[in-house]
Amino acid sequence: MKISTKGRYGLRAMLALIRNDDELVSLSTIAQKESLSLNYLESIFSQMKRADLVIGVTGAQGGYRLTRHADQVSVYEVLRALEGSLSVTEPETSMPPIRQYLTDHVWNVIDGKVEKILRSMSLQDLAANRK
């Protein structure tokens, strides 16, 4: 598993959102403060909106905010919305016995532990540690 630029930027953008509490934040504001591409943020927020992590409001005073409080949104949810699978290996349909053994006893164990850690970390946790 390698977290892409989209995943890393997505987490940065979500942290920028929670710094403004429940207020709407425009993508141009996030882009400027975080030195990120506005076009790339639009793609990221489109995915996060589909995953019901953010609400977007259009108009002059529009912007985005979280759908839930930051302590109820896990890092796992954000990365899963942007990255898809977070598995360390690609899924396979038929495998030789040794490969199946490694999948069951190594790769799936790693996947489970990574998921548990990422689910235990909320956006609020990240924000608190950033200060």
Helices and strands as residue ranges (DSSP letters): H 5-18, H 27-34, H 38-50, E 54-57, E 63-66, G 70-72, H 75-83, H 97-102, I 103-107, H 108-120, H 123-130
